[in-house]
Amino acid sequence: MTQRTTAGLVAVLLLGALVAWTVFKPMPYVTYEPGQTLNVLGENDGKEIIQVSGAETFRDGGELRMTTVLVSTPGARLDLFTLMTDWMNPEKAVYPYDSVYAPDTTPEEDREEGQVDMVTSQDAATAVALRELGYEVTPVIEVTAVTPDTPADGELEVRDILLEVGGIPIKSAEDVAKAVSEAPKGKPIPFKVKRGGKDGKIVETEITPTNIDGAQRVGIRIGIGYEFPIDVTVNISDAIGGPSAGLLFSLAIYDTLTPGSLTGDQIVAGTGTIDEKGRVGPIGGIQQKIVGARDDGAELFLVPPDNCEDALGARNGDMRLVKAVTMHAAAQAIEKWVKDPDAKLPTCASTTERKAAG
């Protein structure tokens, strides 16, 4: 074998190794694909998803389907072959890793964040639905997460309403932070909370803070919750996190507490966060959620206003896309559609169409 032939073979081997390294080298991207949909008017493990105590409920055969997206997990580094395969699939998507996850986010941190978002989303959805029905609800400061293996673990629970911390009446999240951070080091802090909903009990306990990231902490996350005149619970799997089902939760609670079927016993799907005023906010993965809803037989899909542009590029088939600005407007659109499937409803428009209109 000549020197030139040997050099050629080495070059080919090196080129092959380089190509293989390029194709299979982990890359900083995240993939989205359609996830499951869940009828929130239905059951989970044999129990109603929307559970109510203290008011009459009305069950029907309609479906309100919350939608999800399968997202590659934090820390996952996908190879070029996988990314190109998903990128060429019109029903999937690829995004830069940093646009989806914060640097150094662990799966455990992402899961906790998702559960916090789910708790606050359910509470806001309940508040909006009950206000739509004429009930009064009172904002409170509540526990939205308890971090495992911290001082609060076993002492406080998610949705505990914080009444007093260190003898200070709690009116804001800042009151809690101040009471914990300014407490004498190594000394237990008395907590007084209300636990168990409308007719819950007062629980008093003492928690000794520990130093976490250079500050005194007890290991809880707090946020805005509400005291409700009736007890409403959303019974879904802990594996589902995030705030994007807020609109669907609110509509499902409203439907459960009103006679008749909001959806006319048909299948309606959608997505969108919801705030305490009932306004619908944007979410991620709108195109994949539309595909998931289409595949599960939905005939109408509720789209947050800020997601309209992307929704227009989704493969929705015969499923109608309706712009949902608020929970109230969404309920009105569904009712109008039930009476007349061809009725004119709020729709999404492209940027070009909006400019042409004025």
C-alpha positions as CSV (number, residue, x, y, z in Angstrom):
1,M,0.0,0.0,0.0
2,T,1.5,3.3,-1.1
3,Q,1.9,6.3,1.2
4,R,-0.8,8.2,-0.8
5,T,-3.3,5.3,-0.5
6,T,-2.7,5.1,3.3
7,A,-3.1,8.9,3.6
8,G,-6.4,8.6,1.6
9,L,-7.8,5.9,3.8
10,V,-6.9,7.9,7.0
11,A,-8.6,10.9,5.5
12,V,-11.7,9.0,4.8
13,L,-11.8,7.5,8.3
14,L,-11.2,10.9,9.8
15,L,-14.0,12.4,7.7
16,G,-16.3,9.6,8.7
17,A,-15.5,10.2,12.3
18,L,-16.1,13.9,11.9
19,V,-19.5,13.4,10.2
20,A,-20.5,10.9,12.9
21,W,-19.4,13.3,15.6
22,T,-21.4,16.1,14.0
23,V,-24.5,14.1,13.5
24,F,-24.6,12.5,16.9
25,K,-23.1,15.3,19.0
26,P,-25.6,16.6,21.6
27,M,-26.9,20.0,20.6
28,P,-28.5,22.8,22.7
29,Y,-32.1,22.5,21.3
30,V,-35.5,21.5,22.6
31,T,-38.2,19.6,20.7
32,Y,-42.0,20.1,20.9
33,E,-44.5,17.5,19.7
34,P,-48.3,17.0,20.2
35,G,-49.1,15.7,23.7
36,Q,-52.3,14.2,25.2
37,T,-55.5,16.0,25.6
38,L,-57.6,15.6,28.7
39,N,-61.4,16.2,29.1
40,V,-61.6,18.2,32.2
41,L,-65.3,17.6,32.4
42,G,-64.5,13.9,32.7
43,E,-62.9,11.7,35.3
44,N,-59.4,10.9,36.5
45,D,-58.8,7.5,38.1
46,G,-62.6,7.1,38.6
47,K,-63.1,10.5,40.2
48,E,-64.6,13.6,38.7
49,I,-61.8,16.0,37.7
50,I,-63.9,19.1,38.7
51,Q,-65.0,18.3,42.2
52,V,-67.4,20.7,44.1
53,S,-68.6,20.8,47.7
54,G,-71.2,23.3,48.9
55,A,-73.1,23.9,45.6
56,E,-75.3,21.9,43.2
57,T,-73.5,20.5,40.2
58,F,-74.7,19.6,36.7
59,R,-72.9,16.9,34.8
60,D,-73.3,16.5,31.0
61,G,-71.9,14.6,28.0
62,G,-69.9,17.5,26.6
63,E,-66.1,17.7,26.6
64,L,-63.7,20.5,27.3
65,R,-60.3,19.2,26.5
66,M,-57.1,20.8,27.9
67,T,-54.1,20.3,25.6
68,T,-50.5,19.5,26.3
69,V,-47.2,19.4,24.6
70,L,-44.4,16.8,24.9
71,V,-41.2,18.8,25.5
72,S,-37.7,17.3,25.7
73,T,-36.6,17.5,29.4
74,P,-34.1,20.0,30.9
75,G,-30.6,18.9,30.5
76,A,-31.3,16.7,27.4
77,R,-29.0,17.4,24.5
78,L,-30.4,16.1,21.3
79,D,-28.3,15.0,18.3
80,L,-28.5,16.5,14.9
81,F,-30.3,13.5,13.4
82,T,-33.1,13.7,15.9
83,L,-33.4,17.5,15.5
84,M,-33.5,17.3,11.7
85,T,-36.2,14.6,11.8
86,D,-38.4,16.7,14.1
87,W,-37.6,19.9,12.2
88,M,-38.8,18.3,8.9
89,N,-42.1,17.1,10.6
90,P,-44.7,19.9,10.1
91,E,-46.5,18.9,13.3
92,K,-43.4,19.1,15.5
93,A,-41.0,22.0,16.4
94,V,-37.4,22.7,17.4
95,Y,-36.4,25.7,19.6
96,P,-33.1,26.9,21.1
97,Y,-32.6,25.4,24.5
98,D,-32.1,28.8,26.2
99,S,-35.5,30.1,24.8
100,V,-37.3,27.3,26.8
101,Y,-35.3,26.6,29.9
102,A,-33.2,28.8,32.2
103,P,-29.5,27.9,32.4
104,D,-28.7,25.1,34.7
105,T,-32.4,24.1,35.3
106,T,-32.7,20.6,36.6
107,P,-35.7,18.3,35.9
108,E,-36.6,18.5,39.6
109,E,-36.7,22.4,39.5
110,D,-38.7,22.4,36.3
111,R,-41.2,20.0,37.8
112,E,-41.6,22.1,40.9
113,E,-42.0,25.2,38.8
114,G,-44.7,23.5,36.7
115,Q,-46.6,22.4,39.8
116,V,-46.5,26.0,41.3
117,D,-47.9,27.2,38.0
118,M,-50.6,24.6,38.0
119,V,-51.7,25.5,41.6
120,T,-51.9,29.2,40.9
121,S,-53.6,28.5,37.5
122,Q,-56.3,26.4,39.1
123,D,-56.9,29.0,41.8
124,A,-57.2,31.9,39.4
125,A,-59.5,29.8,37.1
126,T,-61.8,29.0,40.1
127,A,-61.9,32.7,41.1
128,V,-62.8,33.7,37.6
129,A,-65.5,31.1,37.2
130,L,-67.1,31.8,40.5
131,R,-67.1,35.6,39.9
132,E,-68.7,34.9,36.5
133,L,-71.5,33.2,38.4
134,G,-71.9,36.1,40.9
135,Y,-69.9,34.7,43.9
136,E,-67.5,36.9,45.9
137,V,-64.0,35.6,46.4
138,T,-61.3,37.0,48.7
139,P,-57.6,37.1,47.8
140,V,-55.2,35.6,50.3
141,I,-51.5,34.6,50.5
142,E,-51.1,30.8,50.2
143,V,-48.4,28.2,50.0
144,T,-48.0,27.1,46.4
145,A,-45.1,24.6,46.9
146,V,-43.2,22.9,49.7
147,T,-39.7,21.8,48.8
148,P,-38.9,18.3,49.9
149,D,-36.3,17.9,52.7
150,T,-36.6,21.5,53.9
151,P,-37.8,22.7,57.3
152,A,-41.3,23.3,56.1
153,D,-41.6,19.7,54.7
154,G,-44.2,17.9,56.8
155,E,-45.2,21.1,58.6
156,L,-46.9,23.1,55.8
157,E,-49.0,22.0,52.8
158,V,-49.8,23.3,49.4
159,R,-52.8,25.7,49.6
160,D,-52.3,26.5,53.3
161,I,-53.5,30.0,53.7
162,L,-50.9,32.0,55.7
163,L,-52.6,34.0,58.5
164,E,-49.6,34.9,60.7
165,V,-45.8,34.3,60.5
166,G,-43.7,35.2,63.5
167,G,-46.7,36.9,65.0
168,I,-47.1,39.2,62.0
169,P,-50.5,39.2,60.3
170,I,-49.9,38.3,56.6
171,K,-51.3,40.7,54.0
172,S,-48.8,40.3,51.3
173,A,-46.0,38.0,50.1
174,E,-43.5,40.6,51.3
175,D,-44.8,40.1,54.9
176,V,-43.8,36.4,54.8
177,A,-40.4,37.1,53.4
178,K,-39.7,39.8,56.0
179,A,-40.9,37.6,58.9
180,V,-38.6,34.8,57.9
181,S,-35.5,36.8,56.9
182,E,-35.6,39.0,60.0
183,A,-36.2,36.2,62.5
184,P,-33.4,35.4,65.0
185,K,-31.1,32.8,63.5
186,G,-31.5,29.3,64.8
187,K,-34.8,30.1,66.5
188,P,-38.2,28.6,65.5
189,I,-40.8,30.8,63.8
190,P,-44.5,30.3,64.7
191,F,-46.7,29.9,61.7
192,K,-50.5,30.1,61.8
193,V,-52.3,28.8,58.7
194,K,-55.8,27.9,57.6
195,R,-56.0,24.4,56.0
196,G,-58.8,22.6,54.1
197,G,-60.8,25.1,52.2
198,K,-64.0,26.9,53.1
199,D,-64.6,25.0,56.4
200,G,-60.9,24.3,57.1
201,K,-59.2,24.3,60.4
202,I,-56.6,26.6,61.9
203,V,-53.2,24.9,62.2
204,E,-50.3,26.3,64.3
205,T,-46.7,25.1,64.0
206,E,-43.1,26.2,64.5
207,I,-40.5,26.0,61.8
208,T,-36.8,26.8,62.2
209,P,-35.3,28.3,59.0
210,T,-32.2,27.1,57.4
211,N,-29.6,28.9,55.3
212,I,-30.3,28.4,51.6
213,D,-28.4,30.4,49.0
214,G,-27.1,32.8,51.7
215,A,-30.5,33.6,53.2
216,Q,-32.9,32.3,55.9
217,R,-35.6,30.2,54.3
218,V,-38.1,27.6,55.4
219,G,-38.6,25.9,51.9
220,I,-41.9,27.2,50.7
221,R,-43.1,29.0,47.6
222,I,-45.9,31.5,48.1
223,G,-48.4,33.2,45.8
224,I,-51.9,34.7,45.5
225,G,-54.7,32.3,46.4
226,Y,-58.3,32.8,47.3
227,E,-60.9,32.0,49.9
228,F,-63.9,30.7,48.1
229,P,-67.6,30.5,49.3
230,I,-67.7,26.9,48.0
231,D,-64.9,24.3,47.7
232,V,-63.7,23.5,44.2
233,T,-60.9,21.0,43.5
234,V,-59.3,20.1,40.2
235,N,-58.2,16.5,40.3
236,I,-55.6,15.9,37.6
237,S,-52.3,14.0,37.6
238,D,-49.2,15.6,39.3
239,A,-47.3,14.7,36.1
240,I,-49.1,17.6,34.3
241,G,-47.7,21.0,35.2
242,G,-47.8,24.6,34.0
243,P,-50.4,27.4,33.8
244,S,-51.6,26.9,30.2
245,A,-54.9,25.1,31.1
246,G,-56.3,28.0,33.1
247,L,-58.9,29.0,30.6
248,L,-60.2,25.4,30.2
249,F,-60.3,24.9,34.0
250,S,-62.4,28.1,34.4
251,L,-64.8,27.0,31.6
252,A,-65.2,23.5,33.1
253,I,-65.9,24.9,36.6
254,Y,-68.5,27.3,35.1
255,D,-70.1,24.5,33.1
256,T,-70.2,22.2,36.1
257,L,-72.0,24.8,38.2
258,T,-74.6,25.7,35.5
259,P,-77.5,23.7,34.2
260,G,-77.2,22.2,30.7
261,S,-74.1,21.6,28.6
262,L,-72.0,24.6,27.7
263,T,-70.6,22.7,24.7
264,G,-73.9,21.3,23.6
265,D,-72.5,17.8,24.3
266,Q,-69.8,18.3,21.7
267,I,-66.0,18.4,21.9
268,V,-64.3,21.8,22.5
269,A,-60.6,22.1,23.2
270,G,-58.2,25.0,23.8
271,T,-55.4,26.5,25.8
272,G,-54.4,29.7,27.5
273,T,-53.3,31.0,30.9
274,I,-55.9,33.0,32.9
275,D,-55.4,35.9,35.3
276,E,-57.7,37.0,38.2
277,K,-59.6,39.3,35.8
278,G,-60.4,36.5,33.4
279,R,-57.9,37.6,30.7
280,V,-56.4,34.9,28.6
281,G,-52.6,34.9,28.2
282,P,-50.2,33.2,25.8
283,I,-48.7,29.8,26.0
284,G,-46.0,27.7,24.2
285,G,-46.5,25.0,21.6
286,I,-49.8,26.3,20.1
287,Q,-49.4,24.5,16.8
288,Q,-48.7,21.1,18.5
289,K,-51.7,21.6,20.9
290,I,-53.9,22.3,17.9
291,V,-52.7,19.1,16.2
292,G,-53.4,17.1,19.4
293,A,-56.9,18.5,19.8
294,R,-57.6,17.8,16.1
295,D,-56.5,14.2,16.5
296,D,-58.8,13.7,19.5
297,G,-61.9,14.9,17.7
298,A,-62.3,18.5,18.8
299,E,-64.5,20.6,16.6
300,L,-63.7,24.0,18.1
301,F,-60.4,25.3,19.5
302,L,-59.9,28.3,21.7
303,V,-56.7,30.3,20.9
304,P,-55.1,33.0,23.2
305,P,-54.9,36.3,21.3
306,D,-51.1,36.5,21.5
307,N,-50.9,33.0,19.9
308,C,-53.1,33.8,16.9
309,E,-50.3,34.4,14.4
310,D,-48.7,31.0,15.1
311,A,-52.1,29.3,15.3
312,L,-52.8,30.2,11.7
313,G,-50.0,28.0,10.6
314,A,-51.2,24.9,12.4
315,R,-52.7,21.9,10.8
316,N,-56.2,22.2,12.3
317,G,-58.2,20.3,9.6
318,D,-61.9,21.1,9.9
319,M,-61.6,22.2,13.5
320,R,-62.6,25.9,13.9
321,L,-60.1,28.2,15.6
322,V,-61.6,30.9,17.8
323,K,-59.8,33.8,19.4
324,A,-60.5,33.8,23.2
325,V,-59.7,37.2,24.8
326,T,-61.3,36.5,28.1
327,M,-63.1,33.6,29.8
328,H,-66.4,35.4,29.5
329,A,-65.9,36.0,25.7
330,A,-64.8,32.3,25.3
331,A,-68.0,31.1,27.0
332,Q,-70.1,33.3,24.8
333,A,-68.4,32.1,21.6
334,I,-69.0,28.5,22.6
335,E,-72.7,29.1,23.3
336,K,-73.1,31.0,20.0
337,W,-71.3,28.1,18.1
338,V,-73.6,25.5,19.8
339,K,-76.7,27.3,18.5
340,D,-75.2,27.8,15.0
341,P,-72.0,25.9,14.0
342,D,-71.6,28.3,11.1
343,A,-72.0,31.4,13.3
344,K,-69.5,34.3,12.9
345,L,-67.1,34.0,15.8
346,P,-64.0,35.9,17.0
347,T,-61.2,34.7,14.7
348,C,-57.4,35.1,14.5
349,A,-56.0,37.3,11.8
350,S,-52.4,37.5,10.4
351,T,-50.3,40.7,10.9
352,T,-50.9,41.5,7.2
353,E,-54.7,41.2,7.6
354,R,-54.7,43.4,10.7
355,K,-52.7,46.1,9.0
356,A,-55.0,46.0,6.0
357,A,-58.0,46.4,8.3
358,G,-56.7,49.6,9.8
